[in-house]
């Protein structure tokens, strides 16, 4: 009986992780451009040891979004890029604190390599010492790539982007945007198309790529 209970707990844990099978897909610099290699060769931050739970994996995926869509599970600190045949690439992310987060359905309205950072008025109010503009580069908090979320023709001001603080992957500390390691955001940037659907699950609605109720709510 004890063995049977242990097996049930193991299965339940795998289901809560959003997959029944996961294959580690190690991050590499294979997709780096010459500019990426030059700028990241001497990045002004320490290389972080990302926990395996937040490293890139290929997983089984059971929600209803079409291949090419992005789904962000802020509760679990995971971002899914949906593949054909009910698979997805799962990346670890840093997400915003609850009061600063965006959730809902958006689309990819803009993509940019090594974007400059212009703090929003809200960020300036909360952090008055930040500069008015930071040019693109490894010191920039937006990192190597920016994927800009729009609703209709309106910029939501939330982004999926790289980071100069990879040690915070798996945490909720950002000003609302979704941060990825520079290696992972370059990989995602090369895959996702303009106009792709982005679903950011509301708080307490995550850990559920296998949930039929949530899958129905996003159709």
Secondary structure, DSSP 4 states (H G I P E B T S, - for coil): -HHHHHHHHHHHHHHHTT-S-EEE----STT--HHHHHHHTT-SSPPP---GGGS-EEEE--S-PPTT-EEEETTTTEEEEEETTTEEEEEE-BEE-GGG---EEEEEEEEEES--B---HHHHHH-TTS-S-B-SSTTSTTTTEEEEEEETTEEEEEEEE--S-GGGTTSEEESS-EE--HHHHHHHHHHPPTT-EEEEPPTT--S-TT-HHHHHHT-
